[in-house]
Amino acid sequence: MNRKIRLLSLCFLLLLLLPAGIVSAFTKDGCGDGECRSCHQLSKQDAAQLLAVEEKNIVDLKMSEVPGLWEIDLQEQEKVIPLFMDFSKQYLISGSVIKIDNRQNITQERFVDLNRIDVGQIPLEDALLIGKPTAKNRIIIFDDPQCPYCAKLQKELRGVVNKRPDIAFYIKMFPLASHPEAYARAKAIVCANSLAMLEDSLAGKSLAPPTCETDRIEKNLALAASIGIRSTPTLILPDGRVLPGYKSAEDIIRLLEKPISKENNISN
């Protein structure tokens, strides 16, 4: 008990020694009065000067859901990167910011929101279908026929369409150079337009050679490069959000339904 009292006393003393502006960042809402806009200000011009970039590269600026931080969306070449700055304007945070209770990666999901693509530029004639062709929500997947994480994802896709008939998956072949047999397997699957062959391949079974000549694989590779897809599996939601890596059925449904929050935007 005495040890706990000493630790609490030490923490209280440290808080007293901190500058008032920094201490306020650790309160529940980031400010003593609960309204951070009234006591903390940061314009796009200010952010640009602090980051030594042009103001036009500051795509958006708003209060973060993390108390005591602003979120700055910074244009870097063809991508927009979410960054975080504390209210003292002395610290910049780059990397994953994760909610402890549900392990939600706030930075990753914001990055996905900021870097959408036009799904209309992706042809689906060669795609394999899981679900109903009349489903309202179409999710596109770039898949490698020898990718172990694609095999893991395949089981989740079945669970999604069983639970939600309004969701369908369109799978496009994207063989990776790191899998030596993937190109031939992908071509054979496209020629046969066979979901069963893809599932056999993902299960490690042998496939017959391609039965046609097609340039569809080359076109898929070129398309993926043009929209920044470099790994499998990669999911593309109907609104253009690009989600690399394995996702559970629950995650897929949650991300599909999650609205884009526009709260706390700062007008400049």
Secondary structure, 3 states (H helix, E strand, C coil): CHHHHHHHHHHHHHHHHCCHHHHHCCCCCCCCCCCHHHHCCCCHHHHHHHHCCCHHHEEEEEECCCCCEEEEEEEECCEEEEEEEECCCCCEECCCCECCCCCCEHHHHHHHHHCCCCHHHCCCCCCEEECCCCCCEEEEEEECCCCHHHHHHHHHHHHHHHHCCCEEEEEEECCCCCCCCHHHHHHHHHHHCCHHHHHHHHCCCCCCCCCCCCCHHHHHHHHHHHCCCCCCCEEECCCCCEEECCCCHHHHHHHHHCCCCCCCECCC
